[in-house]
Every structure is written in structure tokens, then in C-alpha cells.
Amino acid sequence: MPKEKDSGDNQGDKFSVPVMSERFHTIEEIDNLHHEPDWDPIAELESILSDSYDMSPMSTHLATVSEVEVQGPNVAAILRKLETLLETSLEILSSDDQVKQQFYQVLEQLSQFKDQVPVKFHAVIYKLKNFIENVDIRYVTAQKTIQDYDQLLQSRSLLSKQLESAKSQQDKINSKVSEGKTQFEKICSEIVELEHKLCTLVLTREKLKKALDSCDAENNKLKTQVAKWVPECKTIITALRESETSYKVALTNKKRVEDDWADLKKTFVANNI
């Protein structure tokens, strides 16, 4: 059975998405933003989302171990069982306590037959024991950091789609406003020139004014809606920027764990030749 690890053995590379905090607009401030004509939440959101994050998929390396032949039937059987366990994926090894327990049982059995185990296997077995004891800290933590980062990217992508939809709606509204203003000004000029049509033209002008007010209200409503996305977007972008280093380190650690695993397999095969 594996010995209980000291508290120092439990320390390892730990990478997690840091807790971010930043002061953003309050709800009351957001509701009042449409009174500021120079502030455009759509433009601000688009600026925040302008950064791009490209990721390359991680590649994994698999290795095979040939059949072991050693002196002594008990040791040979144990090593064959160990060979089978070495085909376990890192995902299963890091998450399945029963699999780790099987490794510990095999390693304990080998320690009981230490004198019968070829010397060339001693270093590999020692390294394997240390690897099993630390695989949770090294691999699972790296996986968690990567998953958190991917979730942030998905949230950012969703906000980008919402922004494109808002921009499309704003273009339509601006087009209506532009057309309405042109017609409104033309009618105002005709009222001055054609006094006898004043009543009719004034009525038409009022209708157009209501339409413009409706467009303005709709535009302000849209701006208020988009403004509520700004704090969330800033939080996500800040989290992405501040966790980018942890993410890159996590990728490196994951690759290192996979390389260590592959090296252990190769060493095992090499010692078996």
C-alpha cells in the first residue's frame, strides 16, 4: 500500500483562474448612460472584444510496452500486470482512485520481491511511484486551468455574437432616423413656403416627429441593453488576460506530464530489451 505523503509532498504546480475584481458602472449609472450623447456602449464593447486569442490543440503521445521476461514466475507475473496498467490513459489515471490503487498494489508486490527484480527496473519503479503520487496535482490542476480558460473564451465568443446583432439593429435604426430627419426638414421648409397647406403639413410633421421620437427611444433602449453587457465583458477580458500566463504554463505542464509518461514507457521498454 502507498505510504501517506507528507504535507510537503502535496505541494505542486497549481494553476487556476485567478479571482478578478474591477470597479464597473453601477446599474443606476448604466440606466443613465443614454443621457450622455457622446458615450456609445456598442463601440466600447466592440473595442473590448477586439483582442483575439488563438489556441493550438494539444497533441498526445502514446507508447507501447513489450512483454516482460524476468527470472522468477511471481515477479514476471507482477511485471506483466504493471505493463498492462501502464497502458492506462492519464485522464483515467488522474481521476480513478481504483486504478491508482492497482498501481500501488503492484508496486508493493514488487517491493516484496525486490531481490528478484532486475536492477535495471529499480529506477523506473521508483520514478513510477513518485509519478502516481503526484499525477493529481500535476495533471488535474493543469486540466482545470485549461477548462476555465476555454470557458472564458466561449463567453467572449457569445458576447461577440450579441454585439454583431446589436450593431445590425443600430444600423437599421440609424437608417430610419436619417430618412425621417430628411423628410422632417423638407416638410418644415414647405410649411414656410406654403402657408395655405400649413395645417395639413403640421399634422404630417407631428406624425414624423413621433416616429423619430420612437426611433430615439428604441435606440436609447438598445444602448442601455448593450451597456449592461460592458461590465461582464470587462470581467471576461480581464480574466482572459490575467489567466493567459497560467494557461500557457498549464499547457507546458500538461505537455511535460505527457512527455514524462511517454518517457517512462520508453524506459520500461528499453530496460526490457
Secondary structure as the mmCIF struct_conf table of DSSP 4:
data_model
#
loop_
_struct_conf.conf_type_id
_struct_conf.id
_struct_conf.beg_label_comp_id
_struct_conf.beg_label_asym_id
_struct_conf.beg_label_seq_id
_struct_conf.end_label_comp_id
_struct_conf.end_label_asym_id
_struct_conf.end_label_seq_id
HELX_LH_PP_P HELX_LH_PP_P1 PRO A 2 ASP A 6
HELX_RH_3T_P HELX_RH_3T_P1 SER A 7 ASN A 10
HELX_LH_PP_P HELX_LH_PP_P2 VAL A 17 MET A 20
HELX_RH_AL_P HELX_RH_AL_P1 ILE A 27 ASP A 31
TURN_TY1_P TURN_TY1_P1 ASN A 32 ASN A 32
HELX_RH_3T_P HELX_RH_3T_P2 LEU A 33 HIS A 35
TURN_TY1_P TURN_TY1_P2 PRO A 37 ASP A 38
HELX_RH_AL_P HELX_RH_AL_P2 PRO A 41 ILE A 48
TURN_TY1_P TURN_TY1_P3 LEU A 49 SER A 50
HELX_LH_PP_P HELX_LH_PP_P3 SER A 66 VAL A 68
BEND BEND1 GLN A 71 GLY A 72
HELX_RH_AL_P HELX_RH_AL_P3 PRO A 73 LEU A 85
TURN_TY1_P TURN_TY1_P4 LEU A 86 GLU A 87
BEND BEND2 THR A 88 THR A 88
HELX_RH_AL_P HELX_RH_AL_P4 LEU A 90 SER A 95
HELX_RH_AL_P HELX_RH_AL_P5 ASP A 97 GLN A 112
TURN_TY1_P TURN_TY1_P5 PHE A 113 PHE A 113
HELX_RH_3T_P HELX_RH_3T_P3 LYS A 114 GLN A 116
BEND BEND3 VAL A 117 VAL A 117
HELX_RH_3T_P HELX_RH_3T_P4 VAL A 119 PHE A 121
HELX_RH_AL_P HELX_RH_AL_P6 HIS A 122 VAL A 135
HELX_RH_PI_P HELX_RH_PI_P1 ASP A 136 VAL A 140
HELX_RH_AL_P HELX_RH_AL_P7 THR A 141 GLU A 193
HELX_RH_3T_P HELX_RH_3T_P5 GLU A 195 LYS A 197
HELX_RH_AL_P HELX_RH_AL_P8 LEU A 198 ALA A 227
TURN_TY1_P TURN_TY1_P6 LYS A 228 LYS A 228
HELX_RH_AL_P HELX_RH_AL_P9 TRP A 229 ASN A 272
#
